[in-house]
Amino acid sequence: MKRFLLIICFLTFSISCFGQHQLSESYPDTINKKRLIKTIGVETGTYLAGLSFLQFIWYKDHERVPFHYYDDSKGYLQMDKAGHAFGAYRYSYSAYYALRMAGVNKKKALIYGGPVGLVFQTPIEVFDGMYEGWGFSWYDMIANTAGAAIFTAQEALFDEQIVLMKFSYSPSIYPDYHPTLGETHLQRFFMDYNGHTYWLSGNIKKLTGIKKVPDWLNIAFGYSANGMIYEFDNPTYYQGEPFPDFVRHRQFLISLDVDFSRIRTNKKWVRGLLTALNLIKVPFPALEFNKVDGVKFNPVYF
């Protein structure tokens, strides 16, 4: 939950201040000092605000303990790890393009912007290692590194993001059975991994070379999971009654998507809106594979 709050905070600042990136636009040849200062200020301010949130709000009611480690590699069927990678990818994405739009050259933007996803999420892991109920996770660090690397490698090799990392959410039934997954709709959005899906959305034209395919049309491969109540297992009893025997299982999906950064517009507010929309996988029909249903067709999956 705390990671999602920080991601939303950072991306809100990024989009509102400097994130109106459009693939077709060129970057300035010289540094715009005013915009660069604004970019650095927003990123630094958001970073410090995030650290303050962790230190003084999130952990304030938890006991400080000696630094320790936590093996959560199997928790929530790795949905949490997908979330870490997505967050790191999006941090690096916003930071890099903000620097490019301020006139910073590609090499320096990659050096200073590419690792931002890892830099921003590492303090979360360090704080987790110092408080009771959590612990420093090397698996989280691996996921953070992977997310930043997916962005940086593509930009270094192709000068663009051929494969985007995206997110979608659809409320699940499981919070109705146990409050640990959230009691309000907002809490459920953050806490119920059953409702999350993470996507790798690749541009069909770039991947296949088929010229007649629209520039903005993508094919998306999704990962989700279902039937999860606790991190590693489900309760057998709740409030003295037998708990439903939900099957914890992974879901793999294939669908279509839209890359909004490839839609051309000269209106700044439209570009800002498209930037925000490009975080989200567009609802489309999807083919799903899981061990409970086998092969399943979803007329609309979000």
Order of alpha helices (4+ residues) and beta strands (2+ residues): alpha-alpha-alpha-alpha-alpha-alpha-beta-alpha-beta-alpha-beta-beta-beta-beta-alpha-beta-beta
